[in-house]
Amino acid sequence: MEDTTISRESSQVNPNLNRNIRAKEVRLIDNEGDNHGVISTEKALQMAEERGLDLVLVSPNQEPPVAKILDYAKYRYETEKRAKESKKKQHVVDVKEVKMRYKIDVHDYNVKMKSVKKFLAAGNKVKVVIMLRGREMQHSHLAFELAERFLNDMSEDKFTLEKKPSMDGRNLVIILAP
């Protein structure tokens, strides 16, 4: 008696479960994977209850809808587990930003170059910003020269130039993609 109460409570959450199924007929697949063809929903529910399992609509948009006899808690657990696994395999592309000035020292330049290569290898986009302050705006050609030098030094690595060097306010911006 308690088992039916539990399945009724869970069926209130899911409209495609047990007594909440509105269709008069369903295409039934049992827990062994056998296709029983199109039968009435009442008969399918009766078969599910005899086996102590749930009747779940797996394809509610078909005509008639496809229902399966299975343990709903186990089915939900497995679908959530599959969703988590597929989410783990996805890589979110971040845009990493590297800032420098056109008067940058050689060692600092090499460190910035190394970090850009690391970001690109990890599969992230990189936004290289060469900042100009105050009167440095008069020497923007030096920032463009640094950008060209940077791109020439990066030419051995595999990347695509998503945005060519261009002024964005007081900054020169380059965007690289892996």
DAGI-V116999 format. One record per pair of residues at least 12 apart in sequence whose C-alpha atoms are under 7 Angstrom apart, sorted by the first residue. I is the first residue (numbers start at 1). J is the second residue. If there is no record, write none. Layout:
i=I j=J
i=I j=J
This chain:
i=16 j=56
i=16 j=57
i=17 j=55
i=17 j=56
i=17 j=57
i=18 j=45
i=18 j=54
i=18 j=55
i=18 j=56
i=23 j=41
i=24 j=40
i=24 j=41
i=25 j=38
i=25 j=39
i=25 j=40
i=25 j=41
i=25 j=64
i=26 j=38
i=26 j=39
i=26 j=40
i=26 j=41
i=26 j=64
i=26 j=65
i=26 j=66
i=26 j=67
i=27 j=39
i=27 j=64
i=27 j=65
i=27 j=66
i=27 j=67
i=28 j=44
i=28 j=66
i=28 j=67
i=28 j=68
i=29 j=67
i=29 j=68
i=29 j=69
i=30 j=68
i=30 j=69
i=31 j=68
i=31 j=69
i=31 j=70
i=48 j=69
i=53 j=69
i=53 j=70
i=53 j=71
i=54 j=69
i=54 j=70
i=54 j=71
i=54 j=72
i=55 j=67
i=55 j=68
i=55 j=69
i=55 j=70
i=56 j=68
i=56 j=69
i=93 j=123
i=93 j=124
i=93 j=125
i=94 j=124
i=94 j=125
i=95 j=124
i=95 j=125
i=95 j=126
i=95 j=127
i=96 j=124
i=96 j=125
i=96 j=126
i=96 j=127
i=97 j=126
i=97 j=127
i=97 j=128
i=98 j=112
i=98 j=127
i=98 j=128
i=98 j=129
i=99 j=128
i=99 j=129
i=99 j=130
i=99 j=131
i=100 j=129
i=100 j=130
i=100 j=131
i=101 j=130
i=101 j=131
i=101 j=132
i=102 j=130
i=102 j=142
i=102 j=143
i=102 j=146
i=120 j=177
i=120 j=178
i=123 j=178
i=124 j=177
i=124 j=178
i=125 j=176
i=125 j=177
i=125 j=178
i=126 j=175
i=126 j=176
i=126 j=177
i=127 j=173
i=127 j=174
i=127 j=175
i=127 j=176
i=128 j=173
i=128 j=174
i=128 j=175
i=129 j=171
i=129 j=172
i=129 j=173
i=129 j=174
i=130 j=143
i=130 j=171
i=130 j=172
i=130 j=173
i=131 j=170
i=131 j=171
i=131 j=172
i=132 j=170
i=132 j=171
i=133 j=170
i=137 j=170
i=143 j=172
i=147 j=165
i=158 j=178
i=159 j=176
i=159 j=177
i=159 j=178
i=160 j=176
i=160 j=177
i=160 j=178
i=161 j=175
i=161 j=176
i=161 j=177
i=162 j=175
i=162 j=176
i=162 j=177
i=163 j=175
